[in-house]
């Protein structure tokens, strides 16, 4: 048996092992030289591939940073200016058009939040991420139940929520959306996740709702337990024919085990 290291510039990248069957000829010096030369070439190829991959990732990150900066410096600022202009306009009006302007202002605010969420996503390393998991989960239930979802993120969802709180949060999203899917017969579902001084999850549907003590109420008790274990709170508002709104809050920050620092 011959073992030859794949020696890189700063580390051993692996080992090449070549063996003969039992009773075969012994390897001589030429065999060892050829294998060593091949190992050097293989190590060089591996390092070159790694270098090119690192350069490609660096270019991608630079492009994402540039796009995020441009979105913040141009699009967000222009939308903010439009919102301010509309707000000054509505202050001078009392006719029915004022209500439409107010709705337009709300849409501008929601668009700004979505763009800022996209900027945070651009600055996050490429991986699954909590944001993607929530979108996939809501999309799965929407396909199954036929309701129209709207999902809004505000803040650094993928970078500022530790793994422990993320697991609890994803479980709560699944519980709330599952209940809306199985019981509400809703046509629309709105989900928002805000990360600031605290973490706030809101899930609202326009389904049949339920009275206090109903079956759905007992199923949603799990959300209250999870929030309470993290020092947070969960408010569930529902009435027959008026849909259901779940507002789940957790203090921030929380360590990786999902336990409050204090």
N, C-alpha and C positions, 0 to 999 in steps of 0.2 A: 504494500500500500504506500502511495505517495500523497502527502498532504502539503499543499502550497498555499500560503496566505494571499488573499487579495489585498495587497498593501496600498492604501490610499496615501494622500499627502499627509494627513493628520491622524488617521485611524485605520485599523484593519476592517475592511468592508465585508469580509467573509472568508471562506476556506474552500479550495478545490480539493476534492478527494478522488483519486484514481486507484483502482485496485485490479489485480489480476485474479483469475480463478485459482483455486488451490492446485498447486503443482505446475503453474505457469512459469514462464521465464521471469527472472528477477529484473527489476528496472535498473538501467545503467545510468551513467552520468548524462548522456545525451538526452535520455527520456526526461530526466529531472530538469535539464536546461530548457527543453522545449516547453514543458509544463510551466515552468517559472516564467518564461517569456509570455506565454499565453495568459497567465494570471496577471502579469503587469498590464497587458493590453485590456483585459477585462475590467480591471480596477480603474483604468483610465476612462473606459467607456462609461462605467457607472458614475464616476465623478462628473464627467461631461454632461450626462443626462440629468444628474441632480442640479448642476449649475444652470442648465437651460430651464429646468422646471422652476428653479428659484427666481430666475430672471423674468419668466413669464408671469409668475405670481406677483412679483414686484410691479411689473407694468400694469397688471390688472388692478392691484390695489391703488396705484397712482391714478389710474383712470377713474376708479370708483370715487376716490377722494375728490378729484377734480369735478366730477359730475355732482357729487353731494354739495360741494362748495358753490357751484354755479346755481344749483337749485335753491340753496339758502339765500345767496346774495342777490338773485334776480327774481325768480318766480315767487318765493315766499314773501319777499319785500313788496313786490307789486301787488300780490293778493291782499297783503295787510293794508296797503294804501287804498286799495279799492274798498275794503271793508270799512276803513275810517271814513272814506267819502260817502259811502252809503249811510253810515251811522249819522253823519252830520246832515244828510238829506232827510232822513226819517224824522229827525228832531223838529223839522220845519213843517211836517205834514200831519194831518189828522184824517185824511180821506182813506178809503178802502185800499188804495195803492200802498199805504204805509205797511199794511200787513204783508203784502207781497215782498216789499223791500226787506222787511225783517226776516222773512224766510230766506231771501237771497243772502243776507248777512250770515245766517246760520250755516248755509251751504258753503260760503267762503271760509268760515271758521273750520268746518269739518274738512275741507280740502287742504287747508294749511296743516292740520293735524296729520292727515294721511301723507302729505309730502314730507313732513318732519320725520314721521315713522319710517318712510322710505330712505331718508338720509341716514338714520341710525342703522338701517339694514345694510346700506352700502358700506358703512364703516365697520361692519361686523365680519369676521372671517367666514368663508364659505362653509357652511355646515347646515345641519337640519334646523336647529334653533327652535325656541319656544314659539316664536311667531309663526313659523312654517307649520309646526305641529298643530297649533290652534286652527289655522286656515284649513289644513287637511281634515281635521276632525269635524269642523263645522260643514265643510263641503261634503263629507261623507254622509252626515245626517240629512243635509239638504237634498242630496240625490235620492236618499232613501224615502224621505217624507214629502218632498215636493215643495217645501217652503222656500221663500226667497230670502237669503241671508245678506246682512250688511255687517261687515267687521271693520272696526276702526281701532288703530293702535296709536297711542300718544306717549312718547318717551322711549328710552333705551330698553325695550322689552328683552332683546336677546343678550344684552351685555350687563344689565344692572340687577337682574333677578337671579339669585343664587339657585343652585340645583335643588336644594331642599324645598324652597318655596315654589320653584317651578313645577316640581312633581305634584305638590298639593294643588297648585293653581290649575294644572292641566286636568287633574281629577275632578275639580269643581266645574270646569268648563264642560267636561264630558257629562257630569251629573245633570247640570242645568239644561244643556242642549238636548240630552237624551229625554228628560222629562217633557220638554217642550215638543219634542218629536213624537213621543209615544202617546201623550195625553192631550196636548193643547189643540191639535188640529189647526195650527196656526198657518197663515198665509205668508207672514213675514217674521223674521227674527233679527234682532239688532244686538250685536255684541261689541262692547268697547272694553279695552284694557289700557289703563293709564298708570304710568310709573313716574312718580314724583316724590313728594314727602312721604306718601304712602302708596300702596298698590291697590288699585280699585278696579274690580271686574264688575261689569254690568251686563246682564243678559235679559232682554225684554222681548216678549212675543205678543202677538195680537190674537191669541187663541181664546178658548172657552173659559179659561180661568178656573178657580176653585174656591170654595168656602173654607174657613178655618176648620182644621181637623180633617180635611179631605185626604184622599189617598196620596195625592201628589205632595201634600204638605209633609206627610211622614217620610216620603222619599227624599225630599229636599233637606231634611234634618241633618243629613250627612254634611252638607255645606256649612251649616252652623257649627257643627262639631269641629270641622277642619279649621275654620276661622278662629274659633275659641282656643284651639290648641296652639295657635300662633300669636295669641294676644290680640286678635282682630275681631271683626263682627260680620254678621250676615243679616241683611234685612230682606224679607220676602213679602212683597205686596201683591195681592191678587184678590179678585172678586169674580163671581160667575158672569161670564159674558164680557169681561173687561181685560182679559189677558193677565199675564204675570210678569213682574219685574223682580229680578234678583240682583241685589247690590252686595258684593262680597269685598271686604276690606281686610288688608293685612298691613301691619307696621312695616317700615322700611328704614334701614336695611335689616336683613336677616342673614344669619350665617349659613354655611353650606349644609348644615344638618336640619335647616328649617326651624331653628330655635332663635328667639329674639336675643339680641346681644345683652339686654339688661336682665 
